[in-house]
Amino acid sequence: MSKVLIVDDEEDIQKILKKNFEGEGIEVVSALSGEEGVTKYKELFERKEGPSLVVMDLNLAKGDMEDIEPHMNGWDEKMDGVRTTREILKINPNAIIWGYTAWSGTRWAEKLKETGAQKVIDRMVPFKKFVIMVAKFLRK
């Protein structure tokens, strides 16, 4: 069974994705912050339990939109998706990371790809369609 680590600060998004991934036979590990995502990735990697893919949001500031610019630029204490990706790739340079974010098409999303994410997919892509894309990729 393939395993996916979802790094997203929105619990509702986590629940929706988890339900859809499990419907495709994909195990889900959830992280609600960048820091938690790095910790869980490291634990899984050290136990040789994957994950096969990391699904990364960019904005991991727990909905605090008034201070989004410092978060977006890496100036605050909370790890955003770019910094989280960077740290995961230090653990495993071969980690496969896909951004799934409402911030696609921005300079922030470009930074995510420059850091090492293989794809950045717009959250306007419906959850079910995104999950099918992931399932097809994992079956290859």
N, C-alpha and C positions, 0 to 999 in steps of 0.2 A: 504494500500500500504506500502510495506517495504521501509525503508530508509537506504542508505549506505553513510557513510562519507569516502571520499577518501582523504588521506593525501599523496600528491606526489608533488614535486616541478616542475615537467615537465608538462607544459600546454598541450602539445600534447597527453601525456598519459592520462591526465584528460579528454580531449575531446573524445578520443577513448573509454575509459571506460564508460564515461557518455552516449555516444550514444548507446553503447551495453547494458548497464544496463537499460536505458529507454526503449529499445526494448523488454526487459523482464518485463516491468511494475514496475521497481524499481526506486524510487526517489533517486537522487544523490545530495549530498552536497559536495562541493569541498573546500579543503584547500591546499594552495601552500607552506606552511611551517609548521613545528611542532608547533610553537607558535599559528598560526592561527587554526591549527587542535584542539589544546586544548581549545581555546576560543570557537570555533564552537561547539565542543562536549559539553562543559559546558552549553552553551546557549540552545542547543537541550534537554539535560538531564533535566535542570531546568524547561523547558516548557513541560516536559513529552512527547517529540516528537521523542524519540529514540536517536540515530540511532540503527537499529537492528544489524549492523555490521560496523566495521571500517576496511578499507583496507589501510594498512600502508606500505610505502616505507621505506627503511633504510637510504638511502643517500638523505638528504634533504638540501644539500649544494648548490643548484642552479647550478649544473654542474661544480663546482670548484674542479676539480680532483687533482690539485697540492697540496692542503692542505687536502686531504682525511683522512690521518692518525689522525690528531687532531680531525676531525669530527667523525670519526669512534670510537675513544676512549673517546668521550665526553669532550674533552679539549677545544673546541672552543665555541663561543657564540651561534651559531645556534643549535637548537635542532635537533638531529637525530631521527630516528624511535624508538630507544630504550628509549631515554629520553621522547619522546612524549607518547609512550605507558605507561611508568611509571606514567606520569602526568594524563593521561586519567583514569588509574586504581585507582588513588587517588580520582577522582571524582566519579567513579562508579566501585567498585571492580568486578562487574559482567559484565563489558563491554566485548564484543566479538571482538577480534582483529585478523586479518589475515595479515601476511606480504605477499606482492606481490612485489618481488624485484629481481634485477639482482645479488644481493649479497647473494642469498641462497647458502647453502653449505659452508659458511664461519663461522668463530668464531663470527663475528658480528651477523649473523643470529641466531646462538645458543644463544647469549645474548638476542636477541629479544624474543625467546621462554622462556628463563629463567625468563625474566621480566614479562611474562604473555600472550604473543600472543599464540593463540591456534594452529595456523598453520603458516608455512612459505612456500610459493609457489614460485617456480622459474619463473621469468618473461619470460623464454623460453616457458612456457605454453602459447599458443596463447590466445589473449584477449577474443575471443568468447568462447573458452573452459573454461577459468577462470570464465567468467560471468555466464555460464551455471552451473558450480560448486556452485557459490554463490547463484544463483536462486534456485537450488535444496535444498541447506541448509536452505534458508529463508522460503521455503514452508513447511518444516518439523515442 
